[in-house]
Structures are given as structure tokens and as C-alpha cells.
Amino acid sequence: MYKVMIIDDEETIREGLRSVINWEEHNCSIIGEAEDGDEGVGLITELKPDIIFTDVRMPGLNGLEMVAKIKEINYQCIVIILTGFREFEYAQQAVRLGAFRLLLKPTKTEELLQAIDDAVAELKKQVTSQNELINLRAKLKELYGLTGTTKDSQPVNSSEAASNSKYLVAKAIEILKQDYNKELDLKSVSDKLYISTWHLSKLLKKETGSNFIDILNEIRIEESKKLLLSPQLKIYEIAEKVGYADVPYFTKLFKKHTGQTPMEYKNSVK
């Protein structure tokens, strides 16, 4: 089950969230509650929730400061902000800090249910991305003879997939898989993750044993192999579709990865 934490200084809000939702139906359970951000950070560190519901205005460490603190300690989880109308501008800052969803009080039950379902779907996607990362690393190791090792030899659970460097690398891989046909560089991806290019480069090397461009090329070549199954597409069209304007460069990379030129591969799978 996915672990949920509620952080709000109003007991009525916490009680409402506990009682209005049948959490088990959504494969979730409430593991803790806090009345302010200070207590919240302590419980988050101790209990490691997957999903957090939090208010913005609270005594002590407020919701914004708490979200920033979570980011500072590099703990990754789904944060859903509950906010009053007058706090909306402040809550937008929380979204920029990485909050997953913003719900305006009083929140309708159907909006809560949708937010929970979306959060669970995102957590499942993170697990998929992390497992894809394991498979991608194996391919890179085979291609480049990498000797680095990671602890990730088995599929991970939601808590592991949503924490620390593994989560960030999985999200980076997800971005590359979605946007491989666009102009991508280390900075554009690191900006989306709100980390520095140096940090992302270091994490990619640590978790995959390879660098940004090698990972991007591997994804592009895998996608081009799928397109080569189509008899209607020309080689130059496939190169463009996977992000290469230079056809000779594409051909050279493809042969390096597969041992065949694109045309040889195309003919072999007819």
C-alpha cells in the first residue's frame, strides 16, 4: 500500500480527510498526521510517506517552507497542497517547488479522489521508470563495457522509486523517452528537474555508468529500430523522427549500437 501523511493545523481538516475517503480502495493507508511543518518534516523523515497532503498556512514551519525543506534534504514524494483562496499565490510557489497538485478549500470529494488516483498513477509510473532504468543500464553496460555496479538488480517498491537520486535519474530517463525526437541537452533536462547540470551529470554516471549523450543515443537508436519496421519510411525520415538531422552521423551511431547500418537492419527484418 502507498503511505499517506496529512499535515494541517486544523483537526477538522485532518478528520475530514481520514473519514471522507475509503483509503484502502485506492491502495493507500494513512500512516501519520502533523499539526505544523516542523512536526511534518520530522515525521516525513521517520515514516517516509509516498503521498503528503498539506496546508500552506500553519504555525511554525509553514507549508511552503516544509516543501522547500523536503526538497533540500532530497526526499522525493507526492505533495498535494490544500489551500484557501487568499493563500493561492503562496500555494503557486509550492507548485514551483515541485508540489504535485493544488486543491482549493473547501475541496470537493471528487476532486480529492481524482488527486489521489493521479498521485497513485504517478507513483506507479515512477516504479516503471526505475525498472526501465535498470534495463537501460544493462544495455549500456553491454554496449560500452561498463564495469560500474548499482544496488538495483531487482524491481523497486514505490518508496525506493520515489526517493533520492534514483528517483531523479528515473525522471530524467522518462523525459528522454518522451522527448527524444526534440533538441535535448543536459541543461534542458536538468532545468525540468530543478537541479544543476553538474548534479544531473553526476547522478546519471553514478546510476547508469554512462553519460547523458550515450543514454540519449541509446534511446534514439532503440526507437529508430521500431521505425525501420515500416517499409514506407526512408532512412533520412527515420533519422529526423528520432532527433538526428545528420544522416551519416545517425548511420554511424546505428552501426555502433547494432553492428548493422540502418538499411542492413531494415532488410534483415523484412
N, C-alpha and C positions, 0 to 999 in steps of 0.2 A: 504493500500500500504506500501511496505517496503521503508524506508527512506535512501537515499544515500547522502554521502558527498564526495566532491572532494577536495583534498589538494595537491597543486602543485604550485611552484613559476612561472611556465610558463603559461601565458594566453592562448597560442595556444593549450597546452595540455588540459587545462580545457575546452576550447571552443570545442575542438575535441570530448571530452567525452560527452559533452552536446548534440552535434549535430549528432554524428555518430550512436547513439543508440536511438531506439524508446523505451524509458524507460517504458511507460505505458503498452506496450506489455508484459513486464516482471514483471508487477505488482510493479513497482518501481517509485519513483519520487525523483528528486534532491532537497534537502532542504537547501543546503548551500555549500559555497566554501571558501577556505582559501589559502593564499599565503605562509604560513610557519607553522611550527609545533606549535609555541606559539599560534597563532590565531586559529589553528586547535583544540588544546586542549580546548580552551575556547568555541568554537562552539560545540564541541562534548558534553561537559558538559551541555551546554544550550539546544541543539536541540536533543540530544540522537539518533543519526543515527543507523540504523541496519547494513549498509554496508559503508565502507570507502575505497576510492581509494586514495593512497598517494604516492608521490615521496620519494626517500631516501635523496638526497642532496638538502637541502633548507636552506635559511638564518635563523639565529636564531636557534630555536629547530629543528633539522633535523628529518627525518622520523623515524630513529631508536630510537632516544630519545623520540619522540612522542609516539611510540608504547609502550616503557617502561613506560612512564608516564600514559598511559591509563591503563596498567596492574597494576601500582602502586595504582591507585585510584579505582581499582577493577571494572572498567566498561568493560563489555563484548560486543563485536560486531565483525562483519566480517571485517577483514582488508586485502585488496588486494594491493600488492606493485607493483608500476610501476618503473622500474629501467633501466638505461643504462648499457651496457656491462661491463664497468670499475667499476661499483658500485655493481657488482653481489655478491662479497664476503661480502660486508656490508649488502646487502639485505638478504643473508642467515642468518645473525644474527637476522634479523627481524622475519624470519620464526621460528627460535628457540624461539623467544619471544612470538610466538603464531599467527603470520600472517597466513592467510588462503591460500593465493595464491601469487605467484611471477610471474609477466609478464615482459618480456624483451622489452624495447623500441627499435625501433618502433613496437607497438603492432598491430597485425592483427585484423581486426574486428571480425572474427570468434573466435579468442582467447578471446577477450573481452566478446562476447556473451556467450561463454562456462563458463567463470568465473562467470558471473552474474547468469546464470542458476544454477550453482553449489552452489553459495552463497545462493540463494533463497531456493534451496532444503535443504541446511544445516539449515537455519532458520526454515523451516517447521518441520524438524526433531527435532529441539530443542523444539518446541512447543509440539510435540508429546511426547518427553521425559518428559517434565514438567507435562503434563497431566497424563502420566503413573506414575510419582512420586506421584501425588495426589491419584491415585487409590492404589498404593502400600502402601502408608501411612495408608489408610483406612483399608487395610488388616492387617497391622502390629498392628494397634490400636485394631482391633477385636481380634487378636491372643494374644497380650501381655497386653491388658487392658490399653493402653496408654492414658494418660489424657492431654498431651500437645496439643496445638492447633496451627494452622497456618492460615494465611490470605487466603490461596489458596483453596477456595471451588468451584471456577469456572475455566474453561479453561482460559489460559492467552493468551495475544496477543504477537506478536513477540518481541516487545520492552521489555516486562516484562520477557519473557523467556530468553532473551539474556543479562540479567543484574544481577550483584552482586551474592549473594550466591545461589539463586535459580538456576541460570544457571550452576554453578559448581556442585551442587548436581544432577541436571538432567543429566549432562555429566557423573558423577560418576555412576549413575544408568545405563546409556547407556553402559558404559564399562562392568559393571557387567552382564548385559543382553547378551552382545556379548561374553564374556569370562568366563561365569560361570562354564564351564567344565574344566577350567585350574586351576593351583595353583594360587590363588589370595590372597593377603593380603592388608592391608591398605596402606603400603608403595608403592607397585607396582601401585596401582590406583592413589595415590596422586602424584607420580612421573610423571605420564602421564598428570596430570592437572597442574603441576608446582607449587604445593603448599605443605606445610608441612603436615605430618601425623596428627599432633595435630589440624591443621586448618580444614582438611577434616573431622576428627572425630567430631569436634565441630559443623561443618555445618550439617553433617548427623543427629546428635542428635537434632539440632535445627529445621531442616526442616521435619524430619520424626518421631522424637520422639524415634528413635531406634538407635542401634549401627551398625557398619559395618557388623559384622558377622551375626547378625539377618537378615539384609536385604539380604545378600548373600544367607543365608539358605532359606529364603522365595522364592527367585527367583529359586533356585535349586529345591526345592520341587515342585513348580508350573510346572517346565519343566519336572520333573520326572513323574508327573501325566499324561502328554501328552504321554510320552514314555510307560507308563503302559497300554495304549490302544492297544499296539502292542503285539499280542499273541506270537510272535517269540522270544521276548527278555526276558531273565532271570532277576531276581531281581538284582543279582550281576552285570550284564552287565549294567543295568539301573543306578545303583549306580555309576559305573565308568564313565558312559557317562555324568553324571551331576556333577562330581567332587569329589565323595566320594570313597576312597579306602577301607574304613572300613564299611562293610555291616551292622553289628549290630548298628553302630552309625547312619547310614543312616536310618535304620528301626526305631530307637528310635526317630529321628527327624521327620520322616514322620508321625509317630503316634501322636506326639505332635502337628503337624500342621493340621492334618486331622481327628484325632480320630480313625484312622484305620492303621493297618500295610500295607505295600505295597501289600502283597499278598491278604489281605482282600479287599483292594481298587480295585485291578486287577480283582478279582472275582465279585465285585459288579457292574463293568461297562461292563461286558461281554454282 
